[in-house]
Amino acid sequence: MTAHDLKTTLGSAKPIVDKTIVEKTHSIEQIRYGCAIGAMQSVVAIPRAIPITHCGPGCADKQFMNLAFYNGFQGGGYGGGAVTPSTNASEREVVFGGGERLTELIGSTLKVLEADLFVVLTGCIPDLVGDDIGAVVKPFQQQAVPIVFAETGGFHGNNFTGHERVTRAIIDQFVGPYDGAPEAGTVNVWTLLPYHNTFWRGDLTEIKRLLAGIGLKVNILFGPESAGVDEWKAIPRAQFNLVIGPWLGLETARHLETKYGQPFLHAPALPIGAGETSAFLRRVAAFAGLDKDRVEAFIADEDARYYKYIEDFTDFYSEYWWGLPARFAVIGDAGYALGLTRFLVNQLGLIPARVIVTDNPPEETRGLISAEFRAIADDVAVDVAFEEDSYTIHEILRKTDFGHKPPILFGTTWERDLARDLKGAIVEVGFPSSYEVVLNRSYVGYRGALTLLEKIYTTAVGASA
């Protein structure tokens, strides 16, 4: 699929040339997230969980194709893609309501599909006409069917919003109350948005490996390293919650603090590279009260291995200087943008020319995010821009001073043509990534940073050839 094909698939195939139209209508060219029902992919990311979508024809399929297929070609998983049941609500459901249709669909799903958890998600039609989804789901719950519901009509927000609604629905309707003692050394991790983040599977695998390495029992909750509903049921027993990223997961952690009395630790930046990862692990260990000797032994072993690879890499880095980028731009969600920028500045010495955050973080979190970017390094501060519209983003980048050397853009498929116009290189690190096939690749931690280095400089060398 070409970049033009993807534009047609993901929306807004026609370029907007009159910016005054955009300002009047608040249109967004080349979207960078899904709608709230895109949280069906968060359900799919839980082993043996299946979403049931109550929405118009094509809504579920479009969310899958956008977030999972033309974004690293990640596949459908156990309950995604063609497996996901949908009411395909039509004019009849608009006029008469869709409760009866949804009841029929849930009953049929239980007969045909086997799962440990079912999550009913709503689209715009049932939320607008006022279908009582709770009343539909409740009889099944009373029959001990593992099923919950979340209202995820598009006007509620994007798939980040939907993700928080789904996690809360599972916690409140499925996990339920708990009055036992916490298990020392057990942590619930809230971080990357599954599927939307192209590398979420590999990244969660690495995060779990790191936390387990310093002595924690980890409920990673999503992806191939999760134990599925058993981990979700174990959420209340955890000693604490860990939020990794500037804002996603904070709402869930605060809810768990209120519901179960669990404290939480907030680490705003994804750890990428030895320096950031070692500091991150020490902070987590101190919060959890872990054995310091074990923690330092693990970090020392990881550091030694990491810097041996870096030592070999420096032969290339110090000699192959022609054509390599000096300035960069990052265009993506707040979590990856912050982690990448810290790594590129502090590990590689590259200069940030522009950082644009595209995931529309809540207004109350933007001050924290801006402060984190202003403190990238002792002598480096970045003024981050918050923008969703690709037309505006690309205009900003065209006017950015990248110096006399070709720039490198860390962005998405939407930036490929722009990188060519700027005579630079592009590394796709976020949604949509339609020129990457991703299985378990990771860019976080010690190991992920080495993979990222390979990707960056293979791309740079290829672009200069």
LOTOR-447314 format. One record per residue (C-alpha): chain; x, y, z. Coordinates in nm, 2 decimals. Each point is the difference from the previous one (the first is absolute). Example, Ala and Ser with C-alpha at 12.3 -4.5 7.8 and 13.67 -1.06 7.14 Angstrom:
<atoms>
A;1.23;-0.45;0.78
A;0.14;0.34;-0.07
</atoms>
This chain:
<atoms>
A;0.00;0.00;0.00
A;0.13;0.34;-0.09
A;-0.01;0.31;0.21
A;-0.28;0.13;-0.22
A;-0.20;-0.31;0.05
A;0.04;0.03;0.38
A;-0.12;0.35;-0.01
A;-0.31;-0.12;-0.16
A;-0.05;-0.28;0.25
A;0.07;0.21;0.31
A;-0.19;0.30;-0.11
A;0.03;0.34;-0.16
A;0.15;-0.11;-0.33
A;-0.05;0.36;-0.15
A;0.27;0.24;0.11
A;-0.13;0.32;0.16
A;0.15;0.30;-0.17
A;-0.21;0.28;0.16
A;0.09;0.01;0.37
A;-0.28;0.24;0.08
A;-0.24;-0.29;-0.07
A;0.18;-0.21;0.26
A;-0.02;0.28;0.26
A;-0.37;0.04;-0.05
A;-0.10;-0.36;0.00
A;0.27;-0.14;0.22
A;0.07;-0.27;-0.25
A;0.30;-0.24;0.05
A;0.20;-0.11;-0.30
A;0.16;-0.35;0.02
A;-0.11;-0.12;0.34
A;0.24;-0.14;0.26
A;-0.23;-0.19;0.23
A;-0.33;-0.20;-0.01
A;-0.33;0.09;0.16
A;-0.10;-0.12;0.34
A;-0.13;-0.34;-0.12
A;0.36;-0.06;-0.12
A;0.05;-0.12;0.36
A;-0.13;-0.33;-0.14
A;0.37;-0.06;-0.08
A;0.08;0.04;0.37
A;-0.24;-0.28;0.07
A;0.16;-0.21;-0.28
A;0.34;0.06;0.17
A;-0.12;-0.19;0.31
A;0.06;-0.38;-0.06
A;-0.33;-0.18;-0.06
A;-0.21;0.31;0.02
A;-0.25;0.08;-0.28
A;-0.17;0.34;-0.07
A;-0.36;0.01;-0.10
A;-0.08;0.32;-0.19
A;-0.34;0.17;-0.01
A;0.05;0.25;-0.28
A;-0.07;0.08;-0.36
A;0.11;-0.22;-0.29
A;0.38;0.03;-0.07
A;0.09;0.18;0.33
A;0.18;-0.30;0.16
A;0.16;-0.10;-0.33
A;0.14;0.35;-0.06
A;0.15;0.01;0.35
A;0.17;-0.33;-0.05
A;0.13;0.09;-0.34
A;0.13;0.34;0.11
A;0.15;-0.09;0.34
A;0.11;-0.36;-0.05
A;0.04;-0.07;-0.37
A;0.14;0.32;-0.17
A;0.20;0.06;0.31
A;0.29;-0.24;0.00
A;-0.23;-0.28;-0.14
A;-0.04;-0.13;0.35
A;-0.28;-0.25;-0.07
A;-0.33;-0.06;0.16
A;0.08;-0.20;0.31
A;-0.23;-0.24;0.18
A;-0.31;0.21;-0.01
A;0.07;0.27;-0.26
A;-0.03;0.05;-0.37
A;-0.27;-0.22;-0.15
A;-0.07;-0.17;0.33
A;-0.15;0.31;0.17
A;-0.38;-0.02;0.02
A;-0.20;0.31;-0.09
A;-0.37;0.09;-0.01
A;0.06;0.20;-0.32
A;-0.27;0.24;0.12
A;-0.22;0.15;-0.28
A;-0.30;0.24;-0.04
A;-0.22;-0.25;0.19
A;0.21;0.02;0.31
A;0.01;0.38;-0.03
A;-0.38;0.01;0.00
A;-0.09;-0.28;0.24
A;0.32;-0.04;0.20
A;0.26;-0.27;-0.02
A;-0.04;-0.17;0.34
A;-0.18;-0.30;-0.14
A;0.26;-0.04;-0.28
A;0.28;0.02;0.25
A;-0.16;-0.26;0.23
A;-0.02;-0.24;-0.30
A;0.36;0.07;-0.10
A;0.13;-0.07;0.35
A;-0.19;-0.33;0.02
A;0.13;-0.11;-0.33
A;0.35;0.10;0.08
A;0.00;-0.21;0.32
A;-0.11;-0.30;-0.20
A;0.26;0.04;-0.28
A;0.31;0.16;0.16
A;0.20;-0.11;0.30
A;0.16;0.26;0.22
A;0.09;0.09;0.36
A;-0.14;0.35;-0.03
A;-0.24;0.18;-0.23
A;-0.01;0.38;-0.02
A;-0.30;0.17;-0.16
A;0.10;0.33;-0.16
A;-0.24;0.26;-0.14
A;0.03;0.22;-0.31
A;-0.17;0.33;-0.07
A;-0.34;-0.14;-0.11
A;-0.09;-0.17;0.33
A;0.15;0.27;0.21
A;-0.20;0.27;-0.18
A;-0.33;-0.18;0.00
A;0.04;-0.09;0.37
A;0.02;-0.38;0.00
A;0.03;-0.12;0.36
A;0.30;-0.23;-0.05
A;0.02;-0.07;0.37
A;-0.35;-0.14;0.01
A;0.09;-0.23;-0.30
A;0.32;-0.13;0.16
A;-0.12;-0.03;0.36
A;-0.21;-0.33;-0.05
A;0.31;-0.16;-0.15
A;0.21;0.11;0.29
A;-0.26;-0.14;0.24
A;0.05;-0.33;-0.17
A;0.38;0.02;0.08
A;0.09;0.07;-0.36
A;0.34;0.19;0.00
A;-0.13;0.30;-0.18
A;0.03;0.38;0.05
A;-0.10;0.31;-0.20
A;0.15;0.34;-0.07
A;-0.16;0.29;-0.19
A;0.25;0.10;-0.27
A;-0.19;0.21;-0.25
A;0.22;0.21;-0.21
A;-0.11;0.33;0.16
A;0.14;-0.12;0.33
A;0.35;0.04;-0.13
A;0.27;-0.19;-0.18
A;0.13;-0.36;0.06
A;0.22;0.13;0.29
A;-0.32;0.11;0.17
A;-0.17;-0.33;-0.09
A;0.29;-0.19;0.14
A;-0.04;0.16;0.34
A;-0.37;-0.07;-0.01
A;0.06;-0.37;-0.08
A;0.25;-0.05;0.28
A;-0.23;0.16;0.25
A;-0.29;-0.21;-0.12
A;0.20;-0.32;0.05
A;0.12;0.10;0.34
A;-0.34;0.11;0.13
A;-0.22;-0.27;-0.16
A;0.22;-0.30;-0.02
A;0.29;0.03;0.25
A;-0.23;0.13;0.27
A;0.07;0.07;0.37
A;0.29;-0.11;0.20
A;0.07;0.04;0.37
A;0.31;-0.22;0.04
A;0.36;0.10;0.07
A;0.23;0.12;-0.28
A;0.27;-0.23;-0.14
A;0.34;0.16;0.05
A;0.20;0.01;-0.32
A;-0.30;-0.02;-0.23
A;-0.06;0.28;-0.25
A;-0.27;0.09;-0.26
A;0.15;0.17;-0.31
A;-0.20;0.27;-0.19
A;0.18;0.13;-0.30
A;-0.02;-0.02;-0.38
A;-0.32;-0.01;-0.19
A;-0.03;-0.35;-0.16
A;0.01;-0.02;-0.38
A;-0.01;0.38;-0.04
A;0.36;-0.01;0.12
A;0.15;-0.20;-0.28
A;0.27;-0.17;0.22
A;-0.22;-0.06;0.31
A;0.05;-0.37;0.01
A;0.38;0.01;0.00
A;0.01;0.30;0.23
A;-0.23;-0.16;0.26
A;0.22;-0.32;-0.02
A;0.31;0.20;0.07
A;-0.16;0.20;0.28
A;-0.12;-0.32;0.17
A;0.35;-0.15;-0.03
A;0.16;0.31;0.15
A;-0.24;0.02;0.30
A;0.03;-0.38;0.06
A;0.37;0.04;-0.01
A;0.01;0.22;0.30
A;-0.23;-0.23;0.20
A;-0.36;0.10;-0.08
A;-0.29;-0.22;-0.08
A;-0.15;0.18;-0.30
A;-0.36;0.02;-0.12
A;0.06;0.13;-0.35
A;-0.37;-0.05;-0.08
A;0.03;0.02;-0.38
A;0.18;-0.19;-0.27
A;0.17;-0.34;-0.03
A;0.17;0.03;0.34
A;-0.33;0.05;0.18
A;-0.18;-0.29;0.18
A;-0.33;0.15;-0.12
A;-0.29;0.02;0.24
A;0.19;-0.16;0.28
A;0.23;0.31;0.01
A;-0.30;0.23;-0.01
A;-0.16;-0.18;0.29
A;0.33;0.04;0.19
A;0.00;0.38;-0.05
A;-0.14;0.08;0.35
A;0.27;-0.21;0.17
A;0.29;0.20;-0.15
A;0.22;0.21;0.23
A;-0.01;0.30;-0.24
A;-0.08;0.12;-0.35
A;0.26;0.12;-0.24
A;-0.09;0.25;-0.27
A;0.27;0.04;-0.27
A;-0.07;0.29;-0.23
A;-0.11;0.36;0.04
A;-0.37;-0.05;0.04
A;-0.16;-0.32;-0.13
A;-0.08;-0.22;0.29
A;-0.01;0.27;0.27
A;-0.38;0.00;0.01
A;0.00;-0.37;0.05
A;0.27;0.02;0.27
A;-0.19;0.27;0.19
A;-0.32;-0.21;-0.02
A;0.19;-0.30;0.15
A;0.14;0.22;0.27
A;-0.35;0.09;0.10
A;-0.16;-0.34;-0.05
A;0.27;-0.22;0.16
A;0.22;0.24;0.19
A;0.30;-0.08;-0.23
A;0.27;0.26;-0.04
A;0.15;0.07;-0.34
A;0.33;0.11;-0.14
A;0.00;0.22;-0.31
A;0.30;-0.02;-0.24
A;-0.08;0.26;-0.27
A;0.26;-0.12;-0.26
A;0.03;-0.34;-0.16
A;0.36;-0.12;0.09
A;0.21;-0.03;-0.32
A;0.37;-0.07;0.03
A;0.22;-0.09;0.30
A;0.00;0.33;0.18
A;-0.37;0.05;-0.01
A;-0.08;-0.37;0.07
A;0.24;-0.03;0.30
A;-0.14;0.32;0.15
A;-0.35;-0.13;-0.05
A;0.07;-0.33;0.16
A;0.16;0.16;0.31
A;-0.30;0.23;0.04
A;-0.24;-0.29;-0.02
A;0.21;-0.21;0.24
A;0.02;0.27;0.26
A;-0.38;0.05;-0.02
A;-0.06;-0.37;0.04
A;0.26;-0.05;0.27
A;0.19;-0.27;-0.19
A;0.33;-0.15;0.09
A;0.26;0.26;-0.11
A;0.28;-0.26;-0.06
A;-0.21;-0.20;-0.24
A;-0.12;0.31;-0.19
A;0.36;0.13;-0.04
A;0.13;-0.34;-0.11
A;-0.27;-0.02;-0.27
A;0.07;0.35;-0.12
A;0.37;-0.06;-0.01
A;-0.04;-0.31;-0.21
A;-0.23;0.18;-0.24
A;0.22;0.30;-0.02
A;0.31;-0.20;-0.08
A;-0.17;-0.19;-0.28
A;-0.16;0.32;-0.14
A;0.33;0.20;0.00
A;0.19;-0.28;-0.16
A;-0.23;0.03;-0.30
A;0.03;0.38;0.01
A;0.38;-0.03;0.01
A;0.00;-0.19;-0.32
A;-0.25;0.25;-0.15
A;0.22;0.30;0.07
A;0.24;-0.12;-0.27
A;-0.27;0.07;-0.25
A;-0.14;0.31;0.18
A;0.34;0.17;0.02
A;0.12;-0.07;-0.36
A;-0.31;-0.02;-0.22
A;-0.09;0.37;0.06
A;-0.10;0.11;-0.35
A;-0.37;0.02;-0.07
A;-0.10;-0.09;0.35
A;-0.27;0.22;0.15
A;0.07;0.26;0.27
A;-0.35;0.13;0.06
A;-0.32;-0.18;0.04
A;-0.38;0.04;0.04
A;-0.23;-0.23;0.19
A;-0.37;-0.02;-0.10
A;-0.21;-0.24;0.21
A;-0.18;-0.08;0.32
A;0.13;0.16;0.32
A;0.14;-0.32;0.15
A;0.22;-0.10;-0.29
A;0.09;0.36;-0.09
A;0.14;0.07;0.35
A;0.19;-0.33;0.03
A;0.15;0.04;-0.35
A;0.10;0.36;0.05
A;0.18;-0.08;0.32
A;0.19;-0.29;-0.16
A;0.10;0.19;-0.32
A;0.13;0.30;0.20
A;0.17;-0.17;0.29
A;0.12;-0.32;-0.16
A;0.08;0.12;-0.36
A;0.06;0.37;0.04
A;-0.25;0.09;-0.27
A;-0.17;0.34;0.00
A;-0.38;0.02;0.02
A;-0.13;0.24;-0.26
A;-0.37;-0.07;0.06
A;-0.22;-0.22;0.21
A;-0.38;-0.03;-0.07
A;-0.23;-0.20;0.22
A;-0.30;-0.14;-0.19
A;-0.21;-0.21;0.24
A;-0.21;0.29;0.13
A;0.09;-0.04;0.37
A;-0.24;0.15;0.26
A;0.04;0.37;0.06
A;0.09;-0.06;0.36
A;0.30;-0.22;-0.09
A;0.15;0.23;-0.26
A;0.19;0.21;0.26
A;0.17;-0.31;0.14
A;0.09;-0.12;-0.35
A;0.14;0.34;-0.10
A;0.21;0.01;0.32
A;0.15;-0.34;-0.08
A;0.11;0.12;-0.34
A;0.15;0.32;0.14
A;0.21;-0.23;0.23
A;0.13;-0.24;-0.27
A;0.36;0.07;0.11
A;0.20;0.25;0.21
A;0.07;0.21;-0.31
A;-0.29;-0.10;-0.23
A;-0.36;0.11;0.02
A;-0.27;-0.06;-0.26
A;-0.32;0.20;-0.05
A;-0.25;-0.27;-0.09
A;-0.30;0.06;-0.23
A;-0.33;-0.17;0.04
A;-0.16;-0.06;-0.34
A;-0.22;-0.26;-0.16
A;-0.05;0.13;-0.36
A;0.26;-0.13;-0.24
A;-0.03;0.30;-0.23
A;0.10;0.23;0.29
A;0.27;-0.24;0.12
A;0.16;-0.02;-0.34
A;-0.01;0.38;-0.04
A;0.18;0.04;0.33
A;0.27;-0.25;-0.11
A;0.05;0.16;-0.33
A;0.08;0.33;0.18
A;0.23;-0.17;0.25
A;0.37;0.07;-0.02
A;0.18;-0.34;-0.02
A;0.34;0.15;-0.07
A;0.22;-0.09;-0.30
A;-0.02;-0.38;0.04
A;-0.29;-0.22;-0.10
A;-0.25;-0.04;0.29
A;-0.14;-0.32;0.14
A;-0.37;-0.01;0.08
A;-0.14;-0.24;0.26
A;-0.36;-0.01;-0.11
A;-0.26;-0.20;-0.19
A;-0.09;-0.10;-0.35
A;-0.15;0.35;-0.04
A;0.35;0.15;0.02
A;0.16;-0.21;-0.28
A;-0.07;0.25;-0.28
A;0.10;0.28;0.22
A;0.34;-0.16;0.08
A;0.06;-0.04;-0.37
A;-0.08;0.36;-0.06
A;0.24;0.10;0.28
A;0.27;-0.24;-0.14
A;0.01;-0.17;0.33
A;-0.07;-0.35;0.15
A;-0.31;-0.14;0.17
A;-0.02;-0.25;0.28
A;-0.36;-0.11;0.06
A;-0.07;-0.02;0.37
A;-0.37;0.04;0.03
A;-0.35;-0.02;-0.14
A;-0.03;-0.05;-0.29
A;0.31;-0.20;-0.09
A;-0.09;-0.16;-0.33
A;0.36;-0.06;-0.12
A;0.10;-0.21;0.30
A;-0.08;-0.36;0.07
A;0.01;-0.05;0.38
A;0.00;-0.32;0.20
A;0.18;0.04;0.33
A;0.23;0.30;-0.07
A;0.06;0.23;0.30
A;0.16;0.34;0.03
A;-0.01;0.03;0.38
A;0.25;-0.11;0.27
A;0.35;-0.12;-0.06
A;-0.07;-0.24;-0.28
A;-0.26;0.21;-0.17
A;0.24;0.30;-0.02
A;0.26;-0.22;-0.19
A;-0.27;-0.09;-0.25
A;-0.09;0.36;-0.03
A;0.36;0.09;-0.07
A;0.01;-0.26;-0.27
A;-0.32;0.14;-0.16
A;0.11;0.36;0.02
A;0.34;-0.04;-0.16
A;-0.10;-0.26;-0.25
A;-0.26;0.25;-0.12
A;0.25;0.29;0.00
A;0.26;-0.19;-0.19
A;-0.25;-0.12;-0.25
A;-0.14;0.35;-0.05
A;0.35;0.14;-0.06
A;0.10;-0.27;-0.26
</atoms>
